[in-house]
């Protein structure tokens, strides 16, 4: 949880303020919210980051997997969360198929998250193999967050969450990327 004295005005969380927290070894908090009321509660709890995750496919929309959620559904839920967030950094999760086809489409979709839904950062999965794409999105002045958790979009779409050696190897690659970017 963020360390803010009761009654003290809360500052807007930005990418720069998160970097400062990291450099000062202060905890950074993140919770998922899929709509206005939950995003408002998370924001009022002084959480640093509100993630509108593609897990809403299963948690809210009743789909069998996260592959089924569309960009329109993600934009709708990100817009709703935006209305509830005043201080936290809002991250919109780009769903499967919205960034895999080509870089131009990925940038257009990332721009929609920022422009239409009010996201301040977009999240993509894929680790090092997405490095060029991530650079292109950042060049378009859109901050990007990677996925350090369970890569649901890569689970074959059948709800198969068995962790194989590929997952362990991917975690190692993500850790290597994170180490490289440390100041």
PyMOL CGO cylinders between C-alpha atoms (Angstrom):
from pymol import cmd
from pymol.cgo import CYLINDER

trace = [
    CYLINDER, 0.00, 0.00, 0.00, 1.13, 3.55, -0.57, 0.3, 1, 1, 1, 1, 1, 1,
    CYLINDER, 1.13, 3.55, -0.57, 2.47, 5.33, 2.48, 0.3, 1, 1, 1, 1, 1, 1,
    CYLINDER, 2.47, 5.33, 2.48, 0.36, 8.48, 2.77, 0.3, 1, 1, 1, 1, 1, 1,
    CYLINDER, 0.36, 8.48, 2.77, -0.63, 10.12, 6.04, 0.3, 1, 1, 1, 1, 1, 1,
    CYLINDER, -0.63, 10.12, 6.04, -4.38, 10.37, 6.65, 0.3, 1, 1, 1, 1, 1, 1,
    CYLINDER, -4.38, 10.37, 6.65, -5.78, 13.66, 5.43, 0.3, 1, 1, 1, 1, 1, 1,
    CYLINDER, -5.78, 13.66, 5.43, -2.70, 14.44, 3.35, 0.3, 1, 1, 1, 1, 1, 1,
    CYLINDER, -2.70, 14.44, 3.35, -3.53, 15.35, -0.27, 0.3, 1, 1, 1, 1, 1, 1,
    CYLINDER, -3.53, 15.35, -0.27, -2.59, 12.58, -2.66, 0.3, 1, 1, 1, 1, 1, 1,
    CYLINDER, -2.59, 12.58, -2.66, -0.48, 13.35, -5.69, 0.3, 1, 1, 1, 1, 1, 1,
    CYLINDER, -0.48, 13.35, -5.69, -1.24, 11.98, -9.15, 0.3, 1, 1, 1, 1, 1, 1,
    CYLINDER, -1.24, 11.98, -9.15, 0.80, 8.85, -9.86, 0.3, 1, 1, 1, 1, 1, 1,
    CYLINDER, 0.80, 8.85, -9.86, 2.77, 9.09, -13.10, 0.3, 1, 1, 1, 1, 1, 1,
    CYLINDER, 2.77, 9.09, -13.10, 5.36, 6.95, -14.85, 0.3, 1, 1, 1, 1, 1, 1,
    CYLINDER, 5.36, 6.95, -14.85, 8.00, 9.36, -13.50, 0.3, 1, 1, 1, 1, 1, 1,
    CYLINDER, 8.00, 9.36, -13.50, 6.73, 9.14, -9.92, 0.3, 1, 1, 1, 1, 1, 1,
    CYLINDER, 6.73, 9.14, -9.92, 6.73, 5.33, -10.14, 0.3, 1, 1, 1, 1, 1, 1,
    CYLINDER, 6.73, 5.33, -10.14, 10.33, 5.43, -11.29, 0.3, 1, 1, 1, 1, 1, 1,
    CYLINDER, 10.33, 5.43, -11.29, 11.18, 7.65, -8.32, 0.3, 1, 1, 1, 1, 1, 1,
    CYLINDER, 11.18, 7.65, -8.32, 9.47, 5.20, -5.96, 0.3, 1, 1, 1, 1, 1, 1,
    CYLINDER, 9.47, 5.20, -5.96, 11.45, 2.35, -7.49, 0.3, 1, 1, 1, 1, 1, 1,
    CYLINDER, 11.45, 2.35, -7.49, 14.75, 4.21, -7.16, 0.3, 1, 1, 1, 1, 1, 1,
    CYLINDER, 14.75, 4.21, -7.16, 13.93, 5.03, -3.52, 0.3, 1, 1, 1, 1, 1, 1,
    CYLINDER, 13.93, 5.03, -3.52, 13.00, 1.37, -2.89, 0.3, 1, 1, 1, 1, 1, 1,
    CYLINDER, 13.00, 1.37, -2.89, 9.45, 2.31, -1.90, 0.3, 1, 1, 1, 1, 1, 1,
    CYLINDER, 9.45, 2.31, -1.90, 6.74, -0.29, -2.54, 0.3, 1, 1, 1, 1, 1, 1,
    CYLINDER, 6.74, -0.29, -2.54, 4.65, 0.06, -5.69, 0.3, 1, 1, 1, 1, 1, 1,
    CYLINDER, 4.65, 0.06, -5.69, 1.12, -1.30, -5.52, 0.3, 1, 1, 1, 1, 1, 1,
    CYLINDER, 1.12, -1.30, -5.52, -1.19, -2.48, -8.30, 0.3, 1, 1, 1, 1, 1, 1,
    CYLINDER, -1.19, -2.48, -8.30, -4.70, -3.93, -8.32, 0.3, 1, 1, 1, 1, 1, 1,
    CYLINDER, -4.70, -3.93, -8.32, -7.05, -4.92, -11.09, 0.3, 1, 1, 1, 1, 1, 1,
    CYLINDER, -7.05, -4.92, -11.09, -10.38, -3.17, -11.61, 0.3, 1, 1, 1, 1, 1, 1,
    CYLINDER, -10.38, -3.17, -11.61, -12.84, -3.65, -14.45, 0.3, 1, 1, 1, 1, 1, 1,
    CYLINDER, -12.84, -3.65, -14.45, -15.42, -0.91, -13.89, 0.3, 1, 1, 1, 1, 1, 1,
    CYLINDER, -15.42, -0.91, -13.89, -16.14, 2.48, -12.34, 0.3, 1, 1, 1, 1, 1, 1,
    CYLINDER, -16.14, 2.48, -12.34, -17.03, 1.41, -8.77, 0.3, 1, 1, 1, 1, 1, 1,
    CYLINDER, -17.03, 1.41, -8.77, -14.12, -0.99, -8.31, 0.3, 1, 1, 1, 1, 1, 1,
    CYLINDER, -14.12, -0.99, -8.31, -11.64, 1.44, -9.88, 0.3, 1, 1, 1, 1, 1, 1,
    CYLINDER, -11.64, 1.44, -9.88, -12.90, 4.20, -7.61, 0.3, 1, 1, 1, 1, 1, 1,
    CYLINDER, -12.90, 4.20, -7.61, -12.48, 2.03, -4.52, 0.3, 1, 1, 1, 1, 1, 1,
    CYLINDER, -12.48, 2.03, -4.52, -8.98, 0.95, -5.57, 0.3, 1, 1, 1, 1, 1, 1,
    CYLINDER, -8.98, 0.95, -5.57, -8.02, 4.56, -6.23, 0.3, 1, 1, 1, 1, 1, 1,
    CYLINDER, -8.02, 4.56, -6.23, -9.43, 5.71, -2.89, 0.3, 1, 1, 1, 1, 1, 1,
    CYLINDER, -9.43, 5.71, -2.89, -7.37, 2.99, -1.18, 0.3, 1, 1, 1, 1, 1, 1,
    CYLINDER, -7.37, 2.99, -1.18, -4.24, 4.82, -2.41, 0.3, 1, 1, 1, 1, 1, 1,
    CYLINDER, -4.24, 4.82, -2.41, -3.13, 2.02, -4.72, 0.3, 1, 1, 1, 1, 1, 1,
    CYLINDER, -3.13, 2.02, -4.72, -0.52, 3.26, -7.20, 0.3, 1, 1, 1, 1, 1, 1,
    CYLINDER, -0.52, 3.26, -7.20, -1.63, 1.45, -10.36, 0.3, 1, 1, 1, 1, 1, 1,
    CYLINDER, -1.63, 1.45, -10.36, -5.07, 0.36, -11.54, 0.3, 1, 1, 1, 1, 1, 1,
    CYLINDER, -5.07, 0.36, -11.54, -4.86, -2.33, -14.22, 0.3, 1, 1, 1, 1, 1, 1,
    CYLINDER, -4.86, -2.33, -14.22, -7.82, -3.05, -16.45, 0.3, 1, 1, 1, 1, 1, 1,
    CYLINDER, -7.82, -3.05, -16.45, -6.69, -6.57, -17.28, 0.3, 1, 1, 1, 1, 1, 1,
    CYLINDER, -6.69, -6.57, -17.28, -7.82, -8.91, -20.02, 0.3, 1, 1, 1, 1, 1, 1,
    CYLINDER, -7.82, -8.91, -20.02, -8.74, -11.28, -17.18, 0.3, 1, 1, 1, 1, 1, 1,
    CYLINDER, -8.74, -11.28, -17.18, -12.07, -9.43, -17.29, 0.3, 1, 1, 1, 1, 1, 1,
    CYLINDER, -12.07, -9.43, -17.29, -12.89, -11.88, -20.08, 0.3, 1, 1, 1, 1, 1, 1,
    CYLINDER, -12.89, -11.88, -20.08, -13.30, -14.63, -17.49, 0.3, 1, 1, 1, 1, 1, 1,
    CYLINDER, -13.30, -14.63, -17.49, -13.90, -12.67, -14.28, 0.3, 1, 1, 1, 1, 1, 1,
    CYLINDER, -13.90, -12.67, -14.28, -16.62, -10.36, -15.64, 0.3, 1, 1, 1, 1, 1, 1,
    CYLINDER, -16.62, -10.36, -15.64, -17.75, -11.45, -19.09, 0.3, 1, 1, 1, 1, 1, 1,
    CYLINDER, -17.75, -11.45, -19.09, -17.89, -15.21, -18.50, 0.3, 1, 1, 1, 1, 1, 1,
    CYLINDER, -17.89, -15.21, -18.50, -15.65, -16.23, -21.38, 0.3, 1, 1, 1, 1, 1, 1,
    CYLINDER, -15.65, -16.23, -21.38, -13.74, -19.50, -21.18, 0.3, 1, 1, 1, 1, 1, 1,
    CYLINDER, -13.74, -19.50, -21.18, -10.39, -17.76, -21.65, 0.3, 1, 1, 1, 1, 1, 1,
    CYLINDER, -10.39, -17.76, -21.65, -8.77, -14.37, -22.09, 0.3, 1, 1, 1, 1, 1, 1,
    CYLINDER, -8.77, -14.37, -22.09, -8.33, -14.83, -25.85, 0.3, 1, 1, 1, 1, 1, 1,
    CYLINDER, -8.33, -14.83, -25.85, -12.03, -14.13, -26.41, 0.3, 1, 1, 1, 1, 1, 1,
    CYLINDER, -12.03, -14.13, -26.41, -12.10, -10.55, -25.14, 0.3, 1, 1, 1, 1, 1, 1,
    CYLINDER, -12.10, -10.55, -25.14, -12.12, -7.92, -27.90, 0.3, 1, 1, 1, 1, 1, 1,
    CYLINDER, -12.12, -7.92, -27.90, -10.41, -4.58, -28.07, 0.3, 1, 1, 1, 1, 1, 1,
    CYLINDER, -10.41, -4.58, -28.07, -13.84, -2.89, -28.01, 0.3, 1, 1, 1, 1, 1, 1,
    CYLINDER, -13.84, -2.89, -28.01, -14.68, -4.66, -24.73, 0.3, 1, 1, 1, 1, 1, 1,
    CYLINDER, -14.68, -4.66, -24.73, -11.31, -3.71, -23.24, 0.3, 1, 1, 1, 1, 1, 1,
    CYLINDER, -11.31, -3.71, -23.24, -11.76, -0.08, -24.30, 0.3, 1, 1, 1, 1, 1, 1,
    CYLINDER, -11.76, -0.08, -24.30, -15.26, -0.01, -22.80, 0.3, 1, 1, 1, 1, 1, 1,
    CYLINDER, -15.26, -0.01, -22.80, -14.05, -1.29, -19.42, 0.3, 1, 1, 1, 1, 1, 1,
    CYLINDER, -14.05, -1.29, -19.42, -10.96, 0.95, -19.45, 0.3, 1, 1, 1, 1, 1, 1,
    CYLINDER, -10.96, 0.95, -19.45, -13.19, 3.99, -20.07, 0.3, 1, 1, 1, 1, 1, 1,
    CYLINDER, -13.19, 3.99, -20.07, -15.39, 2.98, -17.13, 0.3, 1, 1, 1, 1, 1, 1,
    CYLINDER, -15.39, 2.98, -17.13, -12.37, 2.55, -14.86, 0.3, 1, 1, 1, 1, 1, 1,
    CYLINDER, -12.37, 2.55, -14.86, -10.96, 5.90, -16.02, 0.3, 1, 1, 1, 1, 1, 1,
    CYLINDER, -10.96, 5.90, -16.02, -14.03, 7.65, -14.62, 0.3, 1, 1, 1, 1, 1, 1,
    CYLINDER, -14.03, 7.65, -14.62, -13.29, 6.14, -11.21, 0.3, 1, 1, 1, 1, 1, 1,
    CYLINDER, -13.29, 6.14, -11.21, -9.56, 6.85, -11.08, 0.3, 1, 1, 1, 1, 1, 1,
    CYLINDER, -9.56, 6.85, -11.08, -8.26, 10.26, -9.99, 0.3, 1, 1, 1, 1, 1, 1,
    CYLINDER, -8.26, 10.26, -9.99, -4.79, 9.58, -8.59, 0.3, 1, 1, 1, 1, 1, 1,
    CYLINDER, -4.79, 9.58, -8.59, -3.61, 6.11, -9.62, 0.3, 1, 1, 1, 1, 1, 1,
    CYLINDER, -3.61, 6.11, -9.62, -1.88, 5.38, -12.91, 0.3, 1, 1, 1, 1, 1, 1,
    CYLINDER, -1.88, 5.38, -12.91, -4.36, 3.66, -15.24, 0.3, 1, 1, 1, 1, 1, 1,
    CYLINDER, -4.36, 3.66, -15.24, -3.02, 0.75, -17.31, 0.3, 1, 1, 1, 1, 1, 1,
    CYLINDER, -3.02, 0.75, -17.31, -5.04, -0.79, -20.14, 0.3, 1, 1, 1, 1, 1, 1,
    CYLINDER, -5.04, -0.79, -20.14, -4.26, -4.37, -21.11, 0.3, 1, 1, 1, 1, 1, 1,
    CYLINDER, -4.26, -4.37, -21.11, -4.11, -4.81, -24.87, 0.3, 1, 1, 1, 1, 1, 1,
    CYLINDER, -4.11, -4.81, -24.87, -5.99, -8.03, -25.67, 0.3, 1, 1, 1, 1, 1, 1,
    CYLINDER, -5.99, -8.03, -25.67, -4.74, -10.91, -27.76, 0.3, 1, 1, 1, 1, 1, 1,
    CYLINDER, -4.74, -10.91, -27.76, -4.82, -10.03, -31.46, 0.3, 1, 1, 1, 1, 1, 1,
    CYLINDER, -4.82, -10.03, -31.46, -4.59, -6.27, -30.92, 0.3, 1, 1, 1, 1, 1, 1,
    CYLINDER, -4.59, -6.27, -30.92, -0.80, -6.08, -31.25, 0.3, 1, 1, 1, 1, 1, 1,
    CYLINDER, -0.80, -6.08, -31.25, 0.35, -9.34, -32.82, 0.3, 1, 1, 1, 1, 1, 1,
    CYLINDER, 0.35, -9.34, -32.82, -0.57, -8.68, -36.47, 0.3, 1, 1, 1, 1, 1, 1,
    CYLINDER, -0.57, -8.68, -36.47, 1.73, -5.75, -37.26, 0.3, 1, 1, 1, 1, 1, 1,
    CYLINDER, 1.73, -5.75, -37.26, 3.33, -2.76, -35.58, 0.3, 1, 1, 1, 1, 1, 1,
    CYLINDER, 3.33, -2.76, -35.58, 1.10, -0.22, -37.32, 0.3, 1, 1, 1, 1, 1, 1,
    CYLINDER, 1.10, -0.22, -37.32, -2.05, -1.86, -36.03, 0.3, 1, 1, 1, 1, 1, 1,
    CYLINDER, -2.05, -1.86, -36.03, -0.51, -2.21, -32.57, 0.3, 1, 1, 1, 1, 1, 1,
    CYLINDER, -0.51, -2.21, -32.57, 0.30, 1.51, -32.45, 0.3, 1, 1, 1, 1, 1, 1,
    CYLINDER, 0.30, 1.51, -32.45, -3.21, 2.41, -33.66, 0.3, 1, 1, 1, 1, 1, 1,
    CYLINDER, -3.21, 2.41, -33.66, -4.74, 0.19, -30.95, 0.3, 1, 1, 1, 1, 1, 1,
    CYLINDER, -4.74, 0.19, -30.95, -2.40, 1.53, -28.25, 0.3, 1, 1, 1, 1, 1, 1,
    CYLINDER, -2.40, 1.53, -28.25, -3.38, 5.05, -29.31, 0.3, 1, 1, 1, 1, 1, 1,
    CYLINDER, -3.38, 5.05, -29.31, -7.05, 4.13, -28.92, 0.3, 1, 1, 1, 1, 1, 1,
    CYLINDER, -7.05, 4.13, -28.92, -6.40, 3.02, -25.33, 0.3, 1, 1, 1, 1, 1, 1,
    CYLINDER, -6.40, 3.02, -25.33, -4.86, 6.41, -24.56, 0.3, 1, 1, 1, 1, 1, 1,
    CYLINDER, -4.86, 6.41, -24.56, -7.12, 8.64, -26.64, 0.3, 1, 1, 1, 1, 1, 1,
    CYLINDER, -7.12, 8.64, -26.64, -10.51, 6.93, -26.37, 0.3, 1, 1, 1, 1, 1, 1,
    CYLINDER, -10.51, 6.93, -26.37, -10.29, 5.17, -23.02, 0.3, 1, 1, 1, 1, 1, 1,
    CYLINDER, -10.29, 5.17, -23.02, -7.95, 7.38, -20.98, 0.3, 1, 1, 1, 1, 1, 1,
    CYLINDER, -7.95, 7.38, -20.98, -5.27, 4.78, -20.29, 0.3, 1, 1, 1, 1, 1, 1,
    CYLINDER, -5.27, 4.78, -20.29, -1.92, 6.25, -19.33, 0.3, 1, 1, 1, 1, 1, 1,
    CYLINDER, -1.92, 6.25, -19.33, 0.02, 3.07, -20.08, 0.3, 1, 1, 1, 1, 1, 1,
    CYLINDER, 0.02, 3.07, -20.08, -0.72, 0.04, -22.24, 0.3, 1, 1, 1, 1, 1, 1,
    CYLINDER, -0.72, 0.04, -22.24, 0.28, -3.51, -21.26, 0.3, 1, 1, 1, 1, 1, 1,
    CYLINDER, 0.28, -3.51, -21.26, 1.44, -6.15, -23.72, 0.3, 1, 1, 1, 1, 1, 1,
    CYLINDER, 1.44, -6.15, -23.72, 2.62, -9.73, -23.26, 0.3, 1, 1, 1, 1, 1, 1,
    CYLINDER, 2.62, -9.73, -23.26, 5.50, -11.39, -25.01, 0.3, 1, 1, 1, 1, 1, 1,
    CYLINDER, 5.50, -11.39, -25.01, 8.77, -10.53, -23.34, 0.3, 1, 1, 1, 1, 1, 1,
    CYLINDER, 8.77, -10.53, -23.34, 11.90, -10.05, -25.41, 0.3, 1, 1, 1, 1, 1, 1,
    CYLINDER, 11.90, -10.05, -25.41, 10.28, -11.08, -28.70, 0.3, 1, 1, 1, 1, 1, 1,
    CYLINDER, 10.28, -11.08, -28.70, 8.09, -7.96, -28.43, 0.3, 1, 1, 1, 1, 1, 1,
    CYLINDER, 8.09, -7.96, -28.43, 11.04, -5.60, -27.78, 0.3, 1, 1, 1, 1, 1, 1,
    CYLINDER, 11.04, -5.60, -27.78, 10.94, -4.01, -31.26, 0.3, 1, 1, 1, 1, 1, 1,
    CYLINDER, 10.94, -4.01, -31.26, 7.18, -3.53, -31.05, 0.3, 1, 1, 1, 1, 1, 1,
    CYLINDER, 7.18, -3.53, -31.05, 7.46, -2.00, -27.59, 0.3, 1, 1, 1, 1, 1, 1,
    CYLINDER, 7.46, -2.00, -27.59, 10.11, 0.44, -28.87, 0.3, 1, 1, 1, 1, 1, 1,
    CYLINDER, 10.11, 0.44, -28.87, 7.76, 1.46, -31.70, 0.3, 1, 1, 1, 1, 1, 1,
    CYLINDER, 7.76, 1.46, -31.70, 4.87, 2.08, -29.29, 0.3, 1, 1, 1, 1, 1, 1,
    CYLINDER, 4.87, 2.08, -29.29, 7.15, 4.06, -26.97, 0.3, 1, 1, 1, 1, 1, 1,
    CYLINDER, 7.15, 4.06, -26.97, 8.37, 6.05, -30.00, 0.3, 1, 1, 1, 1, 1, 1,
    CYLINDER, 8.37, 6.05, -30.00, 4.71, 6.94, -30.53, 0.3, 1, 1, 1, 1, 1, 1,
    CYLINDER, 4.71, 6.94, -30.53, 4.89, 8.47, -27.01, 0.3, 1, 1, 1, 1, 1, 1,
    CYLINDER, 4.89, 8.47, -27.01, 2.79, 5.79, -25.34, 0.3, 1, 1, 1, 1, 1, 1,
    CYLINDER, 2.79, 5.79, -25.34, 4.26, 4.19, -22.21, 0.3, 1, 1, 1, 1, 1, 1,
    CYLINDER, 4.26, 4.19, -22.21, 4.26, 0.38, -22.20, 0.3, 1, 1, 1, 1, 1, 1,
    CYLINDER, 4.26, 0.38, -22.20, 4.15, -2.08, -19.32, 0.3, 1, 1, 1, 1, 1, 1,
    CYLINDER, 4.15, -2.08, -19.32, 5.23, -5.66, -19.77, 0.3, 1, 1, 1, 1, 1, 1,
    CYLINDER, 5.23, -5.66, -19.77, 3.78, -8.77, -18.23, 0.3, 1, 1, 1, 1, 1, 1,
    CYLINDER, 3.78, -8.77, -18.23, 5.76, -10.27, -15.36, 0.3, 1, 1, 1, 1, 1, 1,
    CYLINDER, 5.76, -10.27, -15.36, 2.93, -12.58, -14.32, 0.3, 1, 1, 1, 1, 1, 1,
    CYLINDER, 2.93, -12.58, -14.32, 1.27, -15.62, -15.80, 0.3, 1, 1, 1, 1, 1, 1,
    CYLINDER, 1.27, -15.62, -15.80, 1.06, -15.25, -19.62, 0.3, 1, 1, 1, 1, 1, 1,
    CYLINDER, 1.06, -15.25, -19.62, -2.61, -16.23, -20.05, 0.3, 1, 1, 1, 1, 1, 1,
    CYLINDER, -2.61, -16.23, -20.05, -2.72, -15.11, -23.69, 0.3, 1, 1, 1, 1, 1, 1,
    CYLINDER, -2.72, -15.11, -23.69, -0.18, -17.82, -24.54, 0.3, 1, 1, 1, 1, 1, 1,
    CYLINDER, -0.18, -17.82, -24.54, -2.05, -20.72, -22.95, 0.3, 1, 1, 1, 1, 1, 1,
    CYLINDER, -2.05, -20.72, -22.95, -3.64, -22.04, -26.12, 0.3, 1, 1, 1, 1, 1, 1,
    CYLINDER, -3.64, -22.04, -26.12, -7.09, -20.67, -25.49, 0.3, 1, 1, 1, 1, 1, 1,
    CYLINDER, -7.09, -20.67, -25.49, -8.46, -23.84, -23.91, 0.3, 1, 1, 1, 1, 1, 1,
    CYLINDER, -8.46, -23.84, -23.91, -8.00, -22.70, -20.32, 0.3, 1, 1, 1, 1, 1, 1,
    CYLINDER, -8.00, -22.70, -20.32, -4.83, -24.80, -20.14, 0.3, 1, 1, 1, 1, 1, 1,
    CYLINDER, -4.83, -24.80, -20.14, -2.88, -23.12, -17.37, 0.3, 1, 1, 1, 1, 1, 1,
    CYLINDER, -2.88, -23.12, -17.37, -0.34, -25.90, -16.92, 0.3, 1, 1, 1, 1, 1, 1,
    CYLINDER, -0.34, -25.90, -16.92, 3.09, -24.41, -16.40, 0.3, 1, 1, 1, 1, 1, 1,
    CYLINDER, 3.09, -24.41, -16.40, 5.60, -26.05, -18.67, 0.3, 1, 1, 1, 1, 1, 1,
    CYLINDER, 5.60, -26.05, -18.67, 9.31, -25.48, -19.11, 0.3, 1, 1, 1, 1, 1, 1,
    CYLINDER, 9.31, -25.48, -19.11, 8.57, -22.76, -21.72, 0.3, 1, 1, 1, 1, 1, 1,
    CYLINDER, 8.57, -22.76, -21.72, 7.03, -20.67, -18.93, 0.3, 1, 1, 1, 1, 1, 1,
    CYLINDER, 7.03, -20.67, -18.93, 10.02, -21.07, -16.64, 0.3, 1, 1, 1, 1, 1, 1,
    CYLINDER, 10.02, -21.07, -16.64, 12.31, -20.12, -19.52, 0.3, 1, 1, 1, 1, 1, 1,
    CYLINDER, 12.31, -20.12, -19.52, 10.15, -17.07, -20.28, 0.3, 1, 1, 1, 1, 1, 1,
    CYLINDER, 10.15, -17.07, -20.28, 10.36, -15.92, -16.66, 0.3, 1, 1, 1, 1, 1, 1,
    CYLINDER, 10.36, -15.92, -16.66, 14.14, -16.15, -16.90, 0.3, 1, 1, 1, 1, 1, 1,
    CYLINDER, 14.14, -16.15, -16.90, 14.09, -14.04, -20.08, 0.3, 1, 1, 1, 1, 1, 1,
    CYLINDER, 14.09, -14.04, -20.08, 11.83, -11.43, -18.45, 0.3, 1, 1, 1, 1, 1, 1,
    CYLINDER, 11.83, -11.43, -18.45, 14.13, -11.26, -15.43, 0.3, 1, 1, 1, 1, 1, 1,
    CYLINDER, 14.13, -11.26, -15.43, 17.10, -10.77, -17.76, 0.3, 1, 1, 1, 1, 1, 1,
    CYLINDER, 17.10, -10.77, -17.76, 15.27, -7.90, -19.49, 0.3, 1, 1, 1, 1, 1, 1,
    CYLINDER, 15.27, -7.90, -19.49, 14.41, -6.32, -16.15, 0.3, 1, 1, 1, 1, 1, 1,
    CYLINDER, 14.41, -6.32, -16.15, 18.01, -6.58, -14.95, 0.3, 1, 1, 1, 1, 1, 1,
    CYLINDER, 18.01, -6.58, -14.95, 19.27, -4.93, -18.13, 0.3, 1, 1, 1, 1, 1, 1,
    CYLINDER, 19.27, -4.93, -18.13, 16.97, -1.94, -17.61, 0.3, 1, 1, 1, 1, 1, 1,
    CYLINDER, 16.97, -1.94, -17.61, 17.94, -1.32, -13.98, 0.3, 1, 1, 1, 1, 1, 1,
    CYLINDER, 17.94, -1.32, -13.98, 19.74, 1.99, -13.36, 0.3, 1, 1, 1, 1, 1, 1,
]
cmd.load_cgo(trace, "trace")
